[in-house]
Amino acid sequence: MNLTPSQWAALLPLLYPVVGACLVAIMSLDKDQATTKWIRAAMYGTALLAVGATFWYLTDLWTTGSQPAFYQLHMDRLAQFTGIFVVVAAALTILQGWDHFHQEGWVKGETLALLLFSVSGMILFASTTHFVALFLGLELFSIPLYALVGTVRARSESAEGGMKYFLTGAVASSCFLMGGVLIYGLSGTLDLAIAAPVLAAKGLGTDPLVLVGAALLLLGFLFKVSAVPFHQWTPDAYEASPHPIAGFMSVATKGVAFIALLRIFPVAFRELGVVGVKMQAVLAVLAVATLVLGNLTALVQTNVKRMLAYSSISHAGYLMLGFVAGTPAAFNGVLFYLVIYLAMNMGAFGLLTAFGLVGEKTTFDDLRGLGWKRPAMGVSAAIIMLSLAGIPPMGGFYGKYMIFRELVATGHVGMAILGVLASLVSAYYYLRFLVALFLQSPGVEAERLASDRPAVHAPLAGASVLVCAAIVMAGGFLQAFLADGFARRALVEGLGLLR
């Protein structure tokens, strides 16, 4: 089959990471101890080159205004936005991974290969509304993540966390598949974007099977964003994962799931009438439950990674509130908040690596006094944690504000108030992180152990944290530029919203 230049242009963002993954896998076959350091550097360099090439190519498409397509794969503005979002998260993961895996003594090439395959699947998942392509993308990015959770096989909890994630993910994927099959059987089309109008035209908008199919599809999306009650895997998987992988999962998986949901469900809500209203109501209830459970459970955690896991659950609730509002401006707020959330969570997990807290040394007690020993990291931690709590003028505040404003405008005042109260509650456990860094002294035993160990050097992880803090600050002071120049353009030219 001869592909046209436009078709190649749509495929290249998926091919760059795949080619990089294959090259890394081949490099990892080298077992010569004399060349180990060079091979490691080459693998990480190749992985960075693959995501860098994808980033360069997507930004070139963005600046030229080109929106190529390959059958059901649409590399439109929204897909380009998603691709840039994912490869930035992947680049930060690779940088942090170099330091983290060397600290943990587990540097394996398959980790990078799996990460790159997952990147390709995420871009595919958010670039189509065709059910078969969606499911292919879902599995392509999910299966590598199951393995990445348990990649450090020397740790006993890694296998347990990976297995829990795999089993629950398999159930969610099965539900997603069954929902798509039901919708296809009733509508006769595999394109989920046009299935709702077809069902409405056939007079099947009130068919109970349509509601079941839509609910099963929604379950698949909600599992990926860690929404209640499909959140149980999240704290165990994050705790078992290496820090950079946990950060990547928390932002990239959540981001592509919400963006794919954005492509499909606003249309379905409008066209399916009664079913759409019911789905909107279910989403509202689950958003409230996600906010409440995520924040209250995070309050009692003693492990920082588990706290960040429950924190990510609560942030899924904030993003779901944007879908409850359902206005184009609310969706604009969702995309803006995703960008800031990328920087906040990648920075938060990167801080653990930068401070040298690997393995089981991730409790609040392990953080004591580290803010004064590493001032640059301490200031970055303050910026990131205050933004996660939604305190102005950080970017996290404006992301929440854009969503809450639309909730009020659409009459969901109670939900907006609940969102504000949830942000106030979250301030406790985010400030607890800073209290440990700056206001608590390490114990005598911790000081003795620290004096016996060599000083931790994590320059790449530290640099990535500084970049994340800079993005968070830019979101606070340049929010109009980011929201209008990127998020708004993705909606206008990708989905035709906000015209």
N, C-alpha and C positions, 0 to 999 in steps of 0.2 A: 504494500500500500504506500503510495506516494503522498507525503504530507505537504501541505502548503506552508509557506513561511508563517502565516498567522497561526496555524495549528501547532507548529513547532514552538512558536512564541508562547502559546498557552501551556505547553508541556514542560518547557525548560525549568520553571521554578520547582517542579517536582523532581526533575531529573538530576539537577545539581546535587542535592543531598544524597540521592540514591547512589550516584557515581562515587561521591565521597565516602559513603558507607562501605561500598565494595572495595575501594582502595585501602581503607583502614583495616578491613577484615583481612586482606591479603598481607598487609604489613605485619599484622599481629602474628602471622605464622612463623616469623623469624624468631628462633630460640637461641641465637648466638649471644652469650653473655657479654662478649666484647662490644657488641653494637647495641646493647639494650637501651642505653640512654639516647642514642641517636634515633633509634626506631620510635621510642616514646615521643620524642620531640617532633618527629616526622608525622606521627599519627595525629597528634594534637594540632600541628600546623595544617595538615590536610583537612581535618574537621573544620577548623576555623576558615580555611580557604573555601570550603564548600558552602558554609553558611554566609560567608562574605560575598561570594559570587552570586548567591541567591538574593542577598540584600541589594547588591549593586544592580542586578537585573530588574528587580521589582521597583526600585526607586527610579530607574530609567523609564520603565513603563509608566510610572506615576507622573513623572515630569513631562513626558511626551504626550500623555493623554491616551495612549493606546490601550485597548481593552480586548485582547484576542480571545478566541474561544476554540475549543476542540470538542465538537459534539456537545455533550452535556457538561463539559468542564468550562466554566466561564471565569476567565482571569480578569474580572471587572475590577472597579475601584475597591469594592468591599473585599474581594479576594486578595488584591494587592495589599490592602491595609492589614488583612489577616496574616499574609505571608511575612510582611515586615515585622509584625508583632511577634510571630513565632520564631523567626530567625534571630531577632534581638535577644529573646529569652534563651535560645539555644547557645548563642555566642557567650552570654553571661554564664551559662551553665558550664560551658567548656573551660572558660577562664577559671571559674571557681573550682572546677573538677581537677584541674592540674594540681593545685595546692592541696585540695581535700584528699584525693586518692594517694598522693605522696605521704601525707600525714598519717593516713590510715594504713599505708603499706599495701595497697591493692590497686595497682595500675594495670588495667587490662584493656586491650584494644576493642574487645566486643562491646564494652560500655559505650564508646563513641559511635560505633557502627549502629547499635540499637537506637541511640539518640537521634542519629541522622535519618534512619528509616522512619522513626516516629514523627520527625519534622515533616517529611514528605507526606505522610498520612494525614497530618493535621491540615496542611495546605489543601489537600484534596477534599477533605471533609467539609471545609468551609467555603469551597469554590463551586459547589454544585447543589442542585435540588433533586437530582435523579436518585431514586432510592438505592439502586444497585451500587452506584458510585459512592453514595453516602456510606453504605454499609462497608464497602471495600476500604474507604478512608478510615472509618471507625476502627476496623480491625487492624489496619496497617499501623495506626498510631497506638492502639491499646495493647496489642500483644508485646511489642518491645518494652512498654512501660511495666507490664507484669514482671518481665525478666529484670528490668532495671531496679525495681524495688528490692529484689533479693540478690542483687549483683555481688555484694560483699559476702561471699559464702562463709567466710571465717566467723561471722557473727551469727549466733543462733537465732536471734529475732528476725534476721533478714528473710530466712526461708518462711517463717510463720507469716510475716507481713505480706510477702509476695504471694503466698498461697491464698490468704484471705482476699487480697485484691483480685486475684485471678478468678476465684470461685464466684465472688459477688459480681465481678465484671462480666463473667460468662452468662450469668442469669440476666443481667441488664441488657446485654447484647441480644440474648434470645428474645426478650420482651420487645426490644426495638425491632427485631426482624419480624416477629409475629404481627406487630402493629402495622408495619409496612405492607405485609402480605394482605392483611384485612383491607387496608385502604386501597391497595391495587385491585383486589378482587371485586370491590364495590364500584370503583371508579373506572377501572380498565386502563389506567395510566400509571406509569412508574415515576412520573414527575410530580413530586409532592407539592410543588408551587401551584400547579394547575389542578390538582386533585380536588381541592375544596370547591372551586367554581364548577367543576364537572359534577360533583356530588350534589351541589345545590341545584344545578340545572336538571338533574335526574329526579329531583324531589326526595333525595335520600338524606337530606340534612338532619332529619330527626331520627334516623335509623339507629337503634341501640348499638349495632355493630360498628358504626362510624365513631360513636363515642368511645367504644372499647379500643378500636384501632388508634384513635388519636391519643387516648390515655396511655397506651403501651408505648407509642412513639415518644410521648412526653416523658415517660419514665426513663427511657434510655438517655435522654438529654439531661434530666435531673440527676441521674446517677453520676454523670461525668462532672457536673458542677458541685457535687457534694451537698445537694439539698436534702433537708429532712423529708421523709424518713429513710432516704437512700444514702445516708452519710456514714454508716457505721464503719466502713472500711477506712475512712480517711485518717483518723489519728494513728491507727496501727500501721498503715502503709507509710505515712510520713515519718513516723518514728523509726521504722525499719530501714528506710531509704537513706542513702548518702545525702548529705545536706543539699548539694546542688541539684540532685534528681528530685528531691522533695520540693525544692523551690520551683523547678521547671514544671512539675506536675501541678502545683498549686496555681500557676498563672496560665500556662499554655493550654492545658486541658480545659480549664474553666473558660478561657477566652474563646477557643474555637467552638466549644459547645454552645456558648451564648450567641456567637455570631452565626452559627448554623441554624440555631433556633430563630434568630432574627430573620433569616431568609425565608423561613417556612411558616411559622405560626402566626405572625400578624395577619397574613393573608387568610389563613384558616379561621382565625377568630372572627374576621369580618364576614366571610362568605358562608360559614356554617350555621349562622343564626343561633338557635337554641344551644346546639352543641358548643359553639364558640363561646357563648356566655358562660356555660358550665365550666369549660376549660379555664376561662379567665378567673372564675371564682375559685377553682381548685388551686390555681397558681397563686392567688392572693393568700389563701389559707396556708399553703406550704411556705410562702415567703415569710409570713409572720412566725410560723413555727421554726423556720430556719434561723431567723434573727434571734428569737428568744432562746432556743436551745444552744445555739452556737456561742452566744455571749455568756450565758449563765454557766455553761460547762467550762468555758475557758477560765472563769474566775478561780476555779479550785485546782487548776493544774500546777504541778511542781516542775514538770519537764517543759522546757521552752519549746521544743518541737511539737509536743502535743498541744501546747497553748496556741502555737501558730496554726496547727491543724484546725482546731475549733474556731480560731479567728477566721480562717479561710471559709469555713462553713457560714459564719455570720456575714461575711462579705458577699457570699452567694445570695444571701437574703436581700442585701441592699440592691444588688443587680437585678434580682427578680422583681423588686418593686418597680423598676423601670418598665418591665413588661406589663405589670398591673396597670400603670398609668397609660401605657399603650399609645402615647403620642409620638410623632416624629422627633420632637425636642427631647422627650424622655429617652428615646433610642440613641440620640446624639449624646446624651449624658452617660448612657451605658458604655458606649465606645470610648468616650473620654476617660471614664472611670477605669476601664480595663487597662488603658495605657498607664495610668498612675499606679494601678494595682500591680502591674508588671514590675515597675521599679520598686514599689514598697516591699513586696514579698521576696523578690529575688535579692534585694538588699538585706532583708531580715534574715534569710537563711544564709546569705553570704557572710554576715557578721559572725556567725558561729565558726565558720571556717577561718575567717580572718583572725579571730581570737584564739584559734587553735583548739577549739572544743569539738573533738570528734568522738566517735564511738558513743559511749554512755555518758560522757561528760557534757551533758546538755541541760543540766538543771539550773534553776535560778541561783543556787548557791555557787555554782561554777562561774557565774558571771561577776561575782563580787570584786569590786575594785578595778576591774579591767578597763573601765572608761578613762581612768587617770593614766594607766600605763600606755594606752594607745589613744592619744587625744583625737586624732583625725577620725578614727573609727568610732570613738565616743560621740563626737559631734554628729557624724553620719547616723549613728543609732538614734540620737535625739530627733533628728529630722524625720527619719523613717517612722519611728514609733508615734510621734505626734501627728504625722500624716495619717497613719493607720487609725488613730483615734478620731480623726476628722476635726482636728484643731486648726483654725486659720493661722497664718495664710498658706498653709501647705496644700499641695495638690489634692490630697484626699478629701479635704473639706469641700472644695469646689465640685468634685465629682459627686459627692453625696448631695450637695446643695442643688445641683442641676436636676437630680432625680426627685428630691423632696419637693422642689418647686412645681414640678409637673403633677405630682400626686395631689398637691393642694389645688392646682388649677383644674384637675379632673374630678374633684369632689372627694378624694380619698384622704381627708384631713387626718382622720384617726391613724391611718397607716404612716403618714408623715410624722406625726407626733411620736408614734412608736419607734420609728427609725431614729429620731433625735434622742429618745431615751436610751435606745440600744447603744448609740454612740457614746453617751455619757457613761453607761455601764462599762463599755470596752476601755474607756480611759483608765480604769483601775488596773487592768492587767498589762496594758501597754506601759503605763507609768511605773509599774512594778519592775519591768525590765530595766528602766532607767535608774530606778532607786538602787537596784542591785549593782549596776555599773558604777554609779557615782557616790552613793550614800552609805554603802555597806562595805565593811572591810572583810577580806578573805580570812578564813579560819587559820589557826596555827598549823594544822595538818596540811591544809591546801598550800600554805606558804612554803612549808618544808618540801612538799612534793614538787612545787614549781621551781624551787631552787636547785633541785636535783636533776631537773630536765633541761635540755638545751632550749634556748629561746626559739619561739615559733616565728618562722618567716613565711608569710603568705602574701607576696606582693601582688600577684594577679587577682586573688580574691579581694584584697584590699582595694585595688584599683576599680574592680567591678562594683564594689560597694559605694565608692566615691561617685562613680557614674550614676548609680541608682539614686543617690541623694541629690545629685544635680538635676536629674529628671523630675524628681519630686518637687524641688524648689521651682523649676521651670513651670511645672503644672500649677503652682500657686501664683506665680507672677506673670505668666504668659498663657493663662488658661484660654483666653479668647483666641489667641493664635493657634493653639493646639486643637481646640474644639472646632473652630471654623476651618482651619487649614487642612485638617486631616479627618477628624470624625465626621464633620458635616459633609465634606466632599465625598467620603465613602458612601454616605447615605444618599446623597443627591444623585451621584453618577453611577452608583452601584445598584441601589434599589429604587431610585426614582422618588425618594421621599424628600420632604422639605423644599419642594419646588415653590 
